[in-house]
Amino acid sequence: MQVLLLSGLLCDETVWWGIYPRLADLADVTPLHFAGYDSLTLMAESALAAVPGPVAVVGHSMGARVALEMFRQEPQRIAALALLNTGVHGVRDGEAESRGRLVRLATERGMLALADEWLPPMMGDDPTVTTALMPVLRAMVARNSPEQFAAQIRALLGRQDANNLLPHIAVPTLLMSGTADRWSPLEQHGLMQRSIPGSTLVAVPHGGHMAPVEYPGEVARSLLDWLERVPAGS
């Protein structure tokens, strides 16, 4: 079984460190990130080209929007979907301005200054977990350039509302968010679940928007349960 792990905004394989080895015995796992891309369409095309044949796709945050765009482009290739800490709505009022302010911060003061403002609201409600992870996540953000960040922001601001796709998803689908995710709250995933036939919703206690790296054991267990529902031969 082929599994893609799609990273979100400013994220790379770091967010999957604790999950990748737990899935590797069951599947051929490929993590991807999208530094430099400025279009969800192009991100999805690159992900579809990364592996042959049917694929189970795990997307985190922006990566989940890429997963849905993959389904839009080639639904016959998608054997299963796991959508973590994400949403399906279009661009909201004031979003372009708030994201633009962060791009200016990164350009004028650097990526570490951006990390210090952007990361803390993304974390869950256990300060011990946040303190332990912050150096690793700050370093992850700093591996991006302001230009790469701006490109990903253009991709997000160019997104389509994906609500119309949800009723057509007929593969095993897992929805997951942290109980302390203020950016993509659990309730938002509940609305998505009601539109996707047979989908499963899992809450990660204390998890924030970075739930895969905050609580990799809990996330991996849910992903393993999800993969067991994928038809043989996928």
Salt bridges, closest charged atoms under 4 A:
ASP12 OD2 - ARG143 NH2 3.12
GLU13 OE1 - HIS33 NE2 3.92
ASP38 OD2 - ARG154 NH2 3.91
GLU69 OE1 - ARG72 NE 3.10
GLU74 OE1 - ARG77 NH1 3.72
GLU95 OE2 - ARG99 NE 2.84
GLU95 OE2 - ARG159 NH1 2.79
ASP116 OD1 - ARG138 NE 2.68
GLU117 OE2 - ARG101 NH2 2.60
ASP125 OD1 - HIS206 ND1 2.96
ASP181 OD2 - HIS209 ND1 3.01
